[in-house]
Amino acid sequence: MPKVVGIRERRHQPYWDTLVRADASQPAVPTVQASTQLFNGTNLGLEYWTNMSIAGAFASDNSYIALCMRCFVWYIGTSAPIMYQLTATQLYLTFTVADKPQFGGPAWFFPQGGGIWGFDSTTPTMSNGVPQTDAILKFAKPIPIPARQHLKVVANLHDGTNTSLRTQYLNTANVGMREIKIMIDGLHTRDVL
């Protein structure tokens, strides 16, 4: 279908990529590395991993204005409390457009601003922040991503002296379900078809 020349539409749309997604008693596939570049196209076409349509950029002449960034963390099982604590202290994220880092910090600095909330007498309630739409990291100024411009989020996992979130929990098969998703949230501009 041909595009309508000279007319573009802007919509609010988050984009995400996944660092780890593993079921209980299963090792992480692919294995989580000490440093991982997200939004690189590893899992294109699998919406539960990423909603990017091409690797490292927006398709065609689409552009984007990043307004915030989030880190969704979800663990289930007896190891969940320690995994949440280790994620807060060992996972560091850097958002990069072209070859210029735009923003970086530890995972706790990027609250998820959504998710399931609640508890019972046997399950601790934990998440990366509270599940409210205003409980997110909003950038001090919007970060524009022009058409055909490369973007990535680098996820670095820094092991502690005696404990490693990556090797002792994320990559092993003896823990519960685990998922870490990184989202950039903002305004997507695209052609009208």
KADARA-V262351 format. One line per field, one symbol per residue. ss: DSSP state (h for helix, s for strand, l for the rest). phi: phi as a letter, one per 30 degrees, with the letter a starting at -180 (. if undefined). burial: I if it has 9 or more other C-alpha atoms within 8 Angstrom, else O. A space follows every 10 residues. Layout:
BEGIN
ss->???
phi->???
burial->???
END
This chain:
BEGIN
ss->lllllllsss ssssssssss ssllllllll llllssssll llllllllll llllllllll llssssssss sssssllllh hhhhhhhhhh ssssssslls sssssshhhl llllllllls llslllllll llllllssss ssssslllll ssssssslll llllhhhhhh lllllllsss ssssssssss sll
phi->.ddddibbcc bdadbbbcdb abdeibddbd ddcdbbccic jebdicedca cdcbdiacdh cdbabdcabb bdbbbbkdde edddddddcc cbbbcbchcc dcaaldeddc ddiajdbkab dccdcbadjc dbdccbdcdd bdcdbdeicd babcccccdd dcbbedddbd ccccbddaab bcbcblcccb dcc
burial->OOOOOOOOOO OOOOIIIIII IIIIIIIIOO OIOIOIIIIO IOOIOOOOII IIOIIIIIOO IIIIIIIIII IIIIIIIOII IOIIOIIIII IIIIIIIOOO IIOIOIIIOI IIIOOOOOOO OOOOOOIIII IOOOIIIOIO OOIOIOIIIO IIIIIIIIIO OOOIIIOIII IIIIIIIIII IIIIIIIIII IOO
END
